[in-house]
Amino acid sequence: MGAAALVSDLVERQILDSERSLVRKLGRIADRDLSRVDVLHVFIDAPNAVTVFESADSSYAIGADPGFWHALALLYFNAALAQRVDDPRMFLILATKTVGWFWTGSSRDWTEDCEDLIDSVRSFTPDIWSLSRHLVNTAIAFTIAHEVGHIVLGHLEGVHAKSLDLTGDGSSSVVSAMDTKHQEYQADAWAAEALFTLAEDDFAQRTLALSVPALCFCLSALASEMHVPATNALARAMGESHPPDIERAQRLHTLARSHATEVAGSNAMKHFVELGFWVNEQRLLLMREGMHWVPEWIKARGLV
């Protein structure tokens, strides 16, 4: 194993250990034994997470796609930088590249662009770089907590969970793709409250738990406007069963406001909340005008 592969493996193991530890903590909050719940990293056509339930031994496996965290981080950089220079259309152009790389399997290699973006953020906006770590860690925690919410709320044993052939051999597995959207809203609310409870008196963690999930859904909502959903059976089922991301963001904003008296305002919360609203404004711009303005935007800045 080469040095780079060794480091990558160590980092992934650390993240998995952290995710598995979170599951145990969430189990204590729910007063539920979650020892038969494992977390694995898998690649899904549409970066996301899913839980598989095996009724034979009452075990669960949460599959999380690490690409989801990478995509959210880059979309956050796209938005935060563009907002900083007050250029919404720059954000949409940058976001198009990110969505092309992570969601649509673009034939163009955007690696160099991604590296330039990261270098720019680290060099010129260290505050954005620092906040991105909190955003990613909270997004991971919320996604895992959402899947745990499906488990502790009994969704996978209920009549609304879908059965899919994940292996292509004709067998079926119960997955956290529901045939109604109500269960997704319930899992979102359970996850948000659970993370808030876990934070206890940690002001910073409470701030992140209340502000980050809604922003992440705003970013995902914009990504959804930029691509055609994947045709993979699992990705398609998840897309069909989940409510629109913007609706989930709005519900989480409402939930956050219900805790307003318990958490004082902070610069971090203000940043994440305001950025979420700003991203949604650009999503509406995209829906209204498309990307027909791109050539003029490029020409006006002397980029051709």
C-alpha positions as CSV (number, residue, x, y, z in Angstrom):
1,M,0.0,0.0,0.0
2,G,1.4,3.4,-1.0
3,A,1.7,6.3,1.4
4,A,-1.2,8.2,0.0
5,A,-3.4,5.1,0.1
6,L,-2.4,4.4,3.6
7,V,-3.3,7.9,4.8
8,S,-6.6,7.8,2.9
9,D,-7.4,4.5,4.6
10,L,-6.6,5.8,8.0
11,V,-8.7,9.0,7.5
12,E,-11.7,6.9,6.3
13,R,-11.4,4.6,9.3
14,Q,-11.3,7.6,11.7
15,I,-14.5,9.0,10.1
16,L,-16.2,5.6,10.3
17,D,-15.2,5.2,13.9
18,S,-16.7,8.7,14.6
19,E,-19.9,7.8,12.7
20,R,-20.3,4.5,14.6
21,S,-19.7,6.3,17.9
22,L,-22.4,8.8,17.0
23,V,-24.8,5.9,16.4
24,R,-24.2,4.6,19.9
25,K,-24.7,8.1,21.4
26,L,-28.0,8.5,19.5
27,G,-29.1,5.1,20.8
28,R,-28.6,6.2,24.3
29,I,-30.7,9.3,23.6
30,A,-33.5,7.1,22.2
31,D,-33.1,4.5,24.9
32,R,-32.6,2.0,22.2
33,D,-29.9,-0.7,21.7
34,L,-28.3,0.1,18.4
35,S,-25.5,-2.5,18.6
36,R,-26.8,-4.2,15.5
37,V,-26.5,-1.0,13.4
38,D,-23.3,-0.6,11.4
39,V,-22.1,2.3,9.2
40,L,-20.3,1.7,5.9
41,H,-19.0,3.9,3.2
42,V,-20.6,3.1,-0.2
43,F,-20.8,4.9,-3.6
44,I,-24.3,5.8,-4.7
45,D,-25.2,7.2,-8.1
46,A,-26.7,10.3,-6.3
47,P,-24.5,11.1,-3.4
48,N,-26.6,10.5,-0.3
49,A,-27.1,7.9,2.5
50,V,-29.4,4.9,2.9
51,T,-30.2,2.3,5.5
52,V,-30.8,-1.4,4.7
53,F,-32.8,-3.6,7.1
54,E,-32.3,-7.3,7.3
55,S,-35.4,-8.8,9.0
56,A,-33.8,-12.3,9.4
57,D,-31.5,-11.0,12.2
58,S,-33.0,-7.6,12.8
59,S,-29.7,-5.9,11.7
60,Y,-29.3,-2.5,10.0
61,A,-26.5,-1.1,7.8
62,I,-26.3,2.6,7.1
63,G,-24.5,3.3,3.9
64,A,-23.1,6.8,3.5
65,D,-21.5,8.1,0.3
66,P,-18.4,10.2,1.2
67,G,-18.8,12.0,-2.0
68,F,-21.8,13.7,-0.5
69,W,-19.6,15.5,2.1
70,H,-17.1,16.5,-0.6
71,A,-19.9,17.9,-2.8
72,L,-21.4,19.9,0.1
73,A,-18.0,21.4,1.0
74,L,-17.4,22.5,-2.5
75,L,-20.9,23.9,-3.0
76,Y,-20.4,25.8,0.3
77,F,-17.1,27.2,-1.0
78,N,-18.9,28.2,-4.2
79,A,-21.6,30.0,-2.4
80,A,-19.6,31.6,0.4
81,L,-17.0,33.0,-2.0
82,A,-19.6,34.3,-4.5
83,Q,-21.6,35.9,-1.7
84,R,-18.4,37.5,-0.4
85,V,-17.7,39.2,-3.7
86,D,-21.5,39.8,-4.3
87,D,-21.6,37.9,-7.6
88,P,-24.5,35.4,-7.5
89,R,-24.0,34.3,-11.1
90,M,-20.4,33.4,-10.3
91,F,-21.9,31.0,-7.8
92,L,-24.1,29.3,-10.3
93,I,-21.2,28.8,-12.7
94,L,-19.0,27.3,-10.0
95,A,-21.9,25.2,-8.7
96,T,-22.5,23.8,-12.2
97,K,-19.0,22.4,-12.2
98,T,-19.4,20.9,-8.8
99,V,-22.7,19.3,-9.8
100,G,-21.2,18.0,-13.0
101,W,-18.4,16.3,-11.1
102,F,-20.4,14.7,-8.3
103,W,-23.9,14.2,-9.7
104,T,-23.9,13.8,-13.4
105,G,-20.6,12.1,-14.1
106,S,-19.4,14.9,-16.4
107,S,-16.9,13.7,-19.0
108,R,-14.8,16.8,-18.3
109,D,-12.3,16.5,-15.5
110,W,-12.9,19.4,-13.1
111,T,-10.1,18.3,-10.7
112,E,-7.9,21.3,-11.5
113,D,-10.8,23.7,-11.0
114,C,-11.6,22.1,-7.7
115,E,-8.0,22.3,-6.5
116,D,-7.8,26.0,-7.6
117,L,-11.1,26.7,-5.7
118,I,-9.7,25.1,-2.5
119,D,-6.4,26.9,-2.8
120,S,-8.2,30.2,-3.2
121,V,-10.4,29.6,-0.2
122,R,-7.5,28.6,2.0
123,S,-5.3,31.5,0.9
124,F,-7.8,34.4,0.7
125,T,-10.8,33.5,3.0
126,P,-9.4,31.5,6.0
127,D,-12.7,32.2,7.9
128,I,-14.7,30.4,5.2
129,W,-12.1,27.6,5.2
130,S,-12.4,27.2,9.0
131,L,-16.2,27.2,8.9
132,S,-16.3,24.5,6.2
133,R,-14.9,21.9,8.6
134,H,-17.8,22.6,11.0
135,L,-20.3,22.5,8.1
136,V,-19.0,19.1,6.9
137,N,-18.8,17.5,10.4
138,T,-22.4,18.7,11.2
139,A,-23.7,17.5,7.8
140,I,-22.2,14.1,8.4
141,A,-23.7,13.9,11.9
142,F,-27.1,15.1,10.7
143,T,-27.2,12.5,7.8
144,I,-26.3,9.6,10.1
145,A,-28.8,10.9,12.7
146,H,-31.5,11.1,10.0
147,E,-30.9,7.4,9.1
148,V,-30.9,6.5,12.8
149,G,-34.2,8.4,13.1
150,H,-35.7,6.0,10.5
151,I,-34.6,3.1,12.7
152,V,-35.7,4.3,16.1
153,L,-39.0,5.5,14.7
154,G,-39.7,2.0,13.3
155,H,-39.9,3.1,9.7
156,L,-38.1,0.2,8.1
157,E,-40.3,-2.4,9.8
158,G,-43.4,-0.5,8.7
159,V,-45.5,-0.7,5.6
160,H,-44.1,2.4,3.9
161,A,-40.5,1.2,3.5
162,K,-39.6,0.0,0.0
163,S,-38.0,-3.3,-1.0
164,L,-35.4,-3.2,-3.8
165,D,-33.2,-5.6,-5.6
166,L,-29.8,-4.1,-4.7
167,T,-27.6,-7.0,-6.0
168,G,-29.3,-7.9,-9.3
169,D,-29.9,-11.5,-8.2
170,G,-33.6,-11.2,-7.8
171,S,-33.5,-10.9,-4.0
172,S,-34.9,-7.8,-2.3
173,S,-33.8,-5.7,0.7
174,V,-35.8,-3.3,2.8
175,V,-34.3,0.2,2.4
176,S,-35.0,3.7,3.9
177,A,-36.8,4.8,0.8
178,M,-40.4,5.5,1.9
179,D,-43.5,5.5,-0.2
180,T,-44.7,8.6,1.6
181,K,-42.8,11.8,2.5
182,H,-44.1,12.0,6.1
183,Q,-41.5,9.6,7.3
184,E,-38.7,11.7,5.9
185,Y,-39.9,14.8,7.6
186,Q,-40.1,12.8,10.9
187,A,-36.6,11.5,10.5
188,D,-35.3,15.1,9.8
189,A,-37.0,16.4,12.9
190,W,-35.8,13.5,15.0
191,A,-32.2,14.1,13.8
192,A,-32.2,17.8,14.4
193,E,-33.6,17.4,18.0
194,A,-31.2,14.6,18.7
195,L,-28.1,16.6,17.7
196,F,-29.4,19.6,19.7
197,T,-29.8,17.3,22.7
198,L,-26.3,15.8,22.2
199,A,-24.8,19.2,22.2
200,E,-26.0,19.8,25.8
201,D,-24.5,23.0,27.0
202,D,-21.9,23.2,24.2
203,F,-22.9,26.6,22.6
204,A,-20.9,26.0,19.4
205,Q,-22.4,22.6,18.7
206,R,-26.0,23.9,19.4
207,T,-25.3,26.7,16.9
208,L,-24.2,24.2,14.3
209,A,-27.0,21.7,14.9
210,L,-29.6,24.4,14.4
211,S,-28.1,26.2,11.4
212,V,-26.1,23.8,9.2
213,P,-28.7,21.2,8.1
214,A,-31.0,23.7,6.6
215,L,-28.1,25.3,4.7
216,C,-27.1,21.9,3.4
217,F,-30.6,21.2,2.1
218,C,-30.6,24.6,0.4
219,L,-27.3,23.7,-1.4
220,S,-28.8,20.3,-2.3
221,A,-31.9,21.9,-3.6
222,L,-29.9,24.0,-6.0
223,A,-28.0,20.9,-7.1
224,S,-31.3,19.2,-7.8
225,E,-32.2,22.0,-10.2
226,M,-29.0,21.5,-12.2
227,H,-29.2,17.8,-13.0
228,V,-31.4,14.9,-14.2
229,P,-31.7,12.3,-11.4
230,A,-29.6,9.1,-11.8
231,T,-31.2,6.0,-13.3
232,N,-29.7,3.6,-10.8
233,A,-32.6,1.8,-9.0
234,L,-31.5,2.8,-5.5
235,A,-30.7,6.4,-6.4
236,R,-34.0,6.7,-8.3
237,A,-36.0,5.3,-5.5
238,M,-34.4,7.7,-3.0
239,G,-35.1,10.6,-5.3
240,E,-38.7,9.7,-5.7
241,S,-39.3,9.0,-2.0
242,H,-37.7,12.1,-0.5
243,P,-39.5,15.4,-0.3
244,P,-38.0,18.4,-2.2
245,D,-34.9,19.6,-0.4
246,I,-36.1,23.1,-0.2
247,E,-39.2,22.0,1.8
248,R,-36.9,20.1,4.2
249,A,-34.8,23.2,4.6
250,Q,-37.8,25.4,5.4
251,R,-39.0,22.9,8.0
252,L,-35.6,22.8,9.6
253,H,-35.5,26.7,9.6
254,T,-38.8,26.6,11.5
255,L,-37.5,24.1,14.0
256,A,-34.4,26.2,14.5
257,R,-36.6,29.2,15.3
258,S,-38.4,27.2,18.0
259,H,-35.1,27.0,19.9
260,A,-34.3,30.7,19.4
261,T,-34.6,31.4,23.1
262,E,-32.2,28.5,24.1
263,V,-29.3,29.6,21.9
264,A,-28.0,33.2,21.6
265,G,-27.2,34.4,18.1
266,S,-23.6,34.0,16.9
267,N,-21.6,35.0,13.8
268,A,-21.4,31.4,12.7
269,M,-25.2,30.9,12.9
270,K,-25.8,34.2,11.2
271,H,-23.4,33.3,8.4
272,F,-25.0,29.8,7.8
273,V,-28.6,31.0,8.0
274,E,-28.1,34.0,5.8
275,L,-26.1,32.0,3.3
276,G,-29.0,29.5,3.1
277,F,-31.4,32.2,2.2
278,W,-29.0,33.7,-0.3
279,V,-28.5,30.2,-2.0
280,N,-32.2,29.9,-2.3
281,E,-32.4,33.2,-4.0
282,Q,-29.9,32.0,-6.6
283,R,-31.9,28.7,-7.0
284,L,-34.9,30.8,-7.9
285,L,-32.8,32.8,-10.3
286,L,-31.7,29.6,-12.0
287,M,-35.2,28.3,-12.3
288,R,-36.4,31.6,-13.8
289,E,-33.5,32.4,-16.2
290,G,-31.6,29.2,-16.7
291,M,-27.9,29.6,-17.7
292,H,-28.4,31.5,-21.0
293,W,-26.6,34.5,-19.5
294,V,-23.3,32.7,-19.1
295,P,-21.6,33.8,-22.4
296,E,-22.4,37.5,-21.7
297,W,-21.2,37.1,-18.1
298,I,-17.9,35.7,-19.2
299,K,-17.5,38.3,-22.0
300,A,-18.2,41.2,-19.6
301,R,-15.4,40.1,-17.3
302,G,-12.9,39.8,-20.2
303,L,-12.5,36.0,-19.6
304,V,-12.5,35.3,-23.4
